[in-house]
């Protein structure tokens, strides 16, 4: 796992409203130091707005290649 860096990266959270709405994915974008921090921002925002969602993936944008890479933090409890 990547140590917390001193650089902000762009992360996007792919989510939907649940099993019966799985065809309609949405994205939220966050500036954060780590994928775990971006996920925390997303969860806080959903709680604040009293929304329930199914999180599908957390992705980080590479600032050099401009490609999104999936971060494997949803299945890890570390």
VMD Tcl script that builds the backbone (N, CA, C; Angstrom):
set m [mol new atoms 234]
animate dup $m
set s [atomselect $m all]
$s set {name element resname resid chain x y z} {
  {N N UNK 1 A 0.836 -1.181 0.000}
  {CA C UNK 1 A 0.000 0.000 0.000}
  {C C UNK 1 A 0.878 1.240 0.000}
  {N N UNK 2 A 0.451 2.231 -0.742}
  {CA C UNK 2 A 1.204 3.465 -0.870}
  {C C UNK 2 A 1.143 4.271 0.428}
  {N N UNK 3 A 2.294 4.743 0.875}
  {CA C UNK 3 A 2.341 5.610 2.055}
  {C C UNK 3 A 1.693 6.947 1.712}
  {N N UNK 4 A 1.185 7.626 2.720}
  {CA C UNK 4 A 0.567 8.928 2.488}
  {C C UNK 4 A 1.621 9.875 1.938}
  {N N UNK 5 A 1.344 10.421 0.757}
  {CA C UNK 5 A 2.300 11.312 0.105}
  {C C UNK 5 A 1.970 12.759 0.449}
  {N N UNK 6 A 2.823 13.637 0.018}
  {CA C UNK 6 A 2.609 15.053 0.241}
  {C C UNK 6 A 1.955 15.691 -0.973}
  {N N UNK 7 A 1.523 14.890 -1.920}
  {CA C UNK 7 A 0.918 15.372 -3.149}
  {C C UNK 7 A -0.540 14.936 -3.214}
  {N N UNK 8 A -1.389 15.851 -3.631}
  {CA C UNK 8 A -2.789 15.513 -3.834}
  {C C UNK 8 A -2.955 14.829 -5.186}
  {N N UNK 9 A -3.788 13.820 -5.207}
  {CA C UNK 9 A -4.128 13.133 -6.446}
  {C C UNK 9 A -5.629 13.238 -6.656}
  {N N UNK 10 A -6.048 13.026 -7.889}
  {CA C UNK 10 A -7.475 13.029 -8.194}
  {C C UNK 10 A -7.993 11.594 -8.128}
  {N N UNK 11 A -9.072 11.411 -7.399}
  {CA C UNK 11 A -9.709 10.108 -7.261}
  {C C UNK 11 A -11.151 10.219 -7.707}
  {N N UNK 12 A -11.667 9.124 -8.241}
  {CA C UNK 12 A -13.092 9.092 -8.541}
  {C C UNK 12 A -13.690 7.844 -7.911}
  {N N UNK 13 A -14.865 8.035 -7.371}
  {CA C UNK 13 A -15.610 6.958 -6.744}
  {C C UNK 13 A -16.765 6.623 -7.673}
  {N N UNK 14 A -16.820 5.370 -8.120}
  {CA C UNK 14 A -17.938 4.906 -8.944}
  {C C UNK 14 A -18.946 4.250 -8.005}
  {N N UNK 15 A -20.189 4.656 -8.100}
  {CA C UNK 15 A -21.210 4.124 -7.202}
  {C C UNK 15 A -22.557 4.106 -7.900}
  {N N UNK 16 A -23.506 3.401 -7.313}
  {CA C UNK 16 A -24.887 3.442 -7.782}
  {C C UNK 16 A -25.819 3.290 -6.592}
  {N N UNK 17 A -27.100 3.368 -6.868}
  {CA C UNK 17 A -28.089 3.365 -5.789}
  {C C UNK 17 A -28.381 1.987 -5.233}
  {N N UNK 18 A -27.802 0.944 -5.781}
  {CA C UNK 18 A -28.022 -0.395 -5.250}
  {C C UNK 18 A -28.327 -1.405 -6.324}
  {N N UNK 19 A -28.669 -2.596 -5.892}
  {CA C UNK 19 A -28.836 -3.739 -6.796}
  {C C UNK 19 A -29.871 -3.494 -7.896}
  {N N UNK 20 A -30.956 -2.822 -7.589}
  {CA C UNK 20 A -32.010 -2.619 -8.587}
  {C C UNK 20 A -31.752 -1.428 -9.495}
  {N N UNK 21 A -30.705 -0.683 -9.219}
  {CA C UNK 21 A -30.354 0.485 -10.031}
  {C C UNK 21 A -28.944 0.345 -10.596}
  {N N UNK 22 A -28.466 -0.871 -10.711}
  {CA C UNK 22 A -27.060 -1.094 -11.045}
  {C C UNK 22 A -26.681 -0.638 -12.448}
  {N N UNK 23 A -27.637 -0.396 -13.324}
  {CA C UNK 23 A -27.323 0.066 -14.673}
  {C C UNK 23 A -26.996 1.558 -14.697}
  {N N UNK 24 A -27.270 2.261 -13.623}
  {CA C UNK 24 A -27.080 3.711 -13.576}
  {C C UNK 24 A -25.950 4.075 -12.628}
  {N N UNK 25 A -24.714 3.926 -13.075}
  {CA C UNK 25 A -23.565 4.286 -12.244}
  {C C UNK 25 A -23.338 5.791 -12.274}
  {N N UNK 26 A -22.881 6.309 -11.149}
  {CA C UNK 26 A -22.529 7.722 -11.026}
  {C C UNK 26 A -21.091 7.814 -10.528}
  {N N UNK 27 A -20.505 9.015 -10.640}
  {CA C UNK 27 A -19.146 9.259 -10.184}
  {C C UNK 27 A -19.117 10.503 -9.313}
  {N N UNK 28 A -18.275 10.472 -8.302}
  {CA C UNK 28 A -17.897 11.659 -7.555}
  {C C UNK 28 A -16.377 11.729 -7.596}
  {N N UNK 29 A -15.862 12.944 -7.734}
  {CA C UNK 29 A -14.426 13.161 -7.852}
  {C C UNK 29 A -13.917 13.895 -6.612}
  {N N UNK 30 A -12.726 13.495 -6.145}
  {CA C UNK 30 A -12.148 14.069 -4.935}
  {C C UNK 30 A -10.656 14.303 -5.133}
  {N N UNK 31 A -10.141 15.360 -4.528}
  {CA C UNK 31 A -8.708 15.597 -4.410}
  {C C UNK 31 A -8.312 15.089 -3.027}
  {N N UNK 32 A -7.365 14.157 -2.976}
  {CA C UNK 32 A -6.982 13.565 -1.694}
  {C C UNK 32 A -5.542 13.072 -1.776}
  {N N UNK 33 A -4.972 12.792 -0.600}
  {CA C UNK 33 A -3.611 12.251 -0.536}
  {C C UNK 33 A -3.584 10.753 -0.787}
  {N N UNK 34 A -4.648 10.044 -0.400}
  {CA C UNK 34 A -4.707 8.592 -0.581}
  {C C UNK 34 A -6.105 8.186 -1.031}
  {N N UNK 35 A -6.193 6.988 -1.571}
  {CA C UNK 35 A -7.489 6.445 -1.974}
  {C C UNK 35 A -8.393 6.268 -0.769}
  {N N UNK 36 A -7.822 5.856 0.344}
  {CA C UNK 36 A -8.604 5.662 1.569}
  {C C UNK 36 A -9.201 6.998 2.047}
  {N N UNK 37 A -8.447 8.085 1.935}
  {CA C UNK 37 A -8.949 9.398 2.324}
  {C C UNK 37 A -10.091 9.826 1.396}
  {N N UNK 38 A -9.942 9.603 0.096}
  {CA C UNK 38 A -11.010 9.934 -0.856}
  {C C UNK 38 A -12.273 9.143 -0.548}
  {N N UNK 39 A -12.116 7.868 -0.222}
  {CA C UNK 39 A -13.258 7.040 0.139}
  {C C UNK 39 A -13.921 7.576 1.413}
  {N N UNK 40 A -13.129 8.004 2.369}
  {CA C UNK 40 A -13.665 8.593 3.589}
  {C C UNK 40 A -14.462 9.858 3.304}
  {N N UNK 41 A -13.963 10.699 2.394}
  {CA C UNK 41 A -14.693 11.903 1.998}
  {C C UNK 41 A -16.054 11.527 1.411}
  {N N UNK 42 A -16.047 10.501 0.563}
  {CA C UNK 42 A -17.283 10.067 -0.092}
  {C C UNK 42 A -18.297 9.539 0.931}
  {N N UNK 43 A -17.837 8.708 1.832}
  {CA C UNK 43 A -18.724 8.147 2.853}
  {C C UNK 43 A -19.292 9.256 3.735}
  {N N UNK 44 A -18.458 10.222 4.117}
  {CA C UNK 44 A -18.926 11.354 4.926}
  {C C UNK 44 A -19.988 12.164 4.189}
  {N N UNK 45 A -19.767 12.398 2.899}
  {CA C UNK 45 A -20.719 13.162 2.104}
  {C C UNK 45 A -22.048 12.418 1.996}
  {N N UNK 46 A -21.991 11.102 1.807}
  {CA C UNK 46 A -23.222 10.315 1.690}
  {C C UNK 46 A -23.987 10.328 3.022}
  {N N UNK 47 A -23.273 10.205 4.146}
  {CA C UNK 47 A -23.931 10.246 5.461}
  {C C UNK 47 A -24.561 11.612 5.716}
  {N N UNK 48 A -23.823 12.673 5.388}
  {CA C UNK 48 A -24.321 14.030 5.611}
  {C C UNK 48 A -25.619 14.268 4.851}
  {N N UNK 49 A -25.706 13.740 3.638}
  {CA C UNK 49 A -26.896 13.919 2.804}
  {C C UNK 49 A -27.924 12.801 2.981}
  {N N UNK 50 A -27.665 11.913 3.938}
  {CA C UNK 50 A -28.559 10.788 4.242}
  {C C UNK 50 A -28.869 9.954 3.009}
  {N N UNK 51 A -27.832 9.637 2.268}
  {CA C UNK 51 A -27.966 8.821 1.064}
  {C C UNK 51 A -27.334 7.462 1.294}
  {N N UNK 52 A -27.867 6.474 0.620}
  {CA C UNK 52 A -27.326 5.119 0.681}
  {C C UNK 52 A -26.912 4.748 -0.734}
  {N N UNK 53 A -25.713 4.211 -0.867}
  {CA C UNK 53 A -25.247 3.822 -2.192}
  {C C UNK 53 A -24.409 2.560 -2.112}
  {N N UNK 54 A -24.219 1.957 -3.248}
  {CA C UNK 54 A -23.343 0.800 -3.404}
  {C C UNK 54 A -22.069 1.304 -4.083}
  {N N UNK 55 A -20.939 1.241 -3.372}
  {CA C UNK 55 A -19.671 1.707 -3.946}
  {C C UNK 55 A -19.093 0.591 -4.801}
  {N N UNK 56 A -18.814 0.903 -6.046}
  {CA C UNK 56 A -18.324 -0.087 -6.991}
  {C C UNK 56 A -16.809 -0.087 -7.070}
  {N N UNK 57 A -16.209 1.111 -7.157}
  {CA C UNK 57 A -14.752 1.164 -7.249}
  {C C UNK 57 A -14.228 2.534 -6.834}
  {N N UNK 58 A -12.940 2.539 -6.496}
  {CA C UNK 58 A -12.184 3.761 -6.225}
  {C C UNK 58 A -11.029 3.750 -7.216}
  {N N UNK 59 A -10.886 4.834 -7.980}
  {CA C UNK 59 A -9.855 4.895 -9.009}
  {C C UNK 59 A -9.011 6.151 -8.828}
  {N N UNK 60 A -7.720 6.028 -9.146}
  {CA C UNK 60 A -6.786 7.149 -9.053}
  {C C UNK 60 A -6.358 7.541 -10.459}
  {N N UNK 61 A -6.311 8.845 -10.713}
  {CA C UNK 61 A -5.871 9.344 -12.022}
  {C C UNK 61 A -4.375 9.591 -11.992}
  {N N UNK 62 A -3.662 8.971 -12.915}
  {CA C UNK 62 A -2.224 9.200 -13.032}
  {C C UNK 62 A -2.010 10.575 -13.652}
  {N N UNK 63 A -1.278 11.464 -12.974}
  {CA C UNK 63 A -1.106 12.820 -13.496}
  {C C UNK 63 A -0.265 12.889 -14.774}
  {N N UNK 64 A 0.484 11.843 -15.083}
  {CA C UNK 64 A 1.340 11.862 -16.269}
  {C C UNK 64 A 0.668 11.209 -17.470}
  {N N UNK 65 A 0.040 10.059 -17.276}
  {CA C UNK 65 A -0.593 9.367 -18.402}
  {C C UNK 65 A -2.064 9.736 -18.557}
  {N N UNK 66 A -2.637 10.376 -17.537}
  {CA C UNK 66 A -4.053 10.768 -17.511}
  {C C UNK 66 A -4.991 9.559 -17.544}
  {N N UNK 67 A -4.495 8.390 -17.157}
  {CA C UNK 67 A -5.309 7.173 -17.117}
  {C C UNK 67 A -5.761 6.910 -15.686}
  {N N UNK 68 A -6.929 6.303 -15.551}
  {CA C UNK 68 A -7.478 5.933 -14.249}
  {C C UNK 68 A -7.068 4.512 -13.918}
  {N N UNK 69 A -6.579 4.302 -12.699}
  {CA C UNK 69 A -6.230 2.953 -12.244}
  {C C UNK 69 A -7.057 2.623 -11.010}
  {N N UNK 70 A -7.592 1.434 -11.018}
  {CA C UNK 70 A -8.445 0.986 -9.920}
  {C C UNK 70 A -7.594 0.717 -8.678}
  {N N UNK 71 A -8.051 1.223 -7.538}
  {CA C UNK 71 A -7.372 1.027 -6.265}
  {C C UNK 71 A -8.079 -0.091 -5.509}
  {N N UNK 72 A -7.322 -1.027 -4.993}
  {CA C UNK 72 A -7.897 -2.192 -4.325}
  {C C UNK 72 A -8.010 -1.935 -2.824}
  {N N UNK 73 A -8.911 -1.028 -2.436}
  {CA C UNK 73 A -9.076 -0.741 -1.004}
  {C C UNK 73 A -10.441 -1.172 -0.472}
  {N N UNK 74 A -11.362 -1.496 -1.346}
  {CA C UNK 74 A -12.705 -1.851 -0.895}
  {C C UNK 74 A -12.741 -3.207 -0.209}
  {N N UNK 75 A -11.854 -4.123 -0.586}
  {CA C UNK 75 A -11.834 -5.454 -0.006}
  {C C UNK 75 A -10.820 -5.591 1.132}
  {N N UNK 76 A -10.013 -4.552 1.344}
  {CA C UNK 76 A -8.984 -4.591 2.388}
  {C C UNK 76 A -9.448 -3.842 3.620}
  {N N UNK 77 A -9.216 -4.390 4.755}
  {CA C UNK 77 A -9.590 -3.742 6.019}
  {C C UNK 77 A -8.406 -3.064 6.685}
  {N N UNK 78 A -7.247 -2.993 6.032}
  {CA C UNK 78 A -6.035 -2.385 6.610}
  {C C UNK 78 A -6.162 -0.906 6.738}
}
mol reanalyze $m
mol bondsrecalc $m
mol representation Tube
mol addrep $m
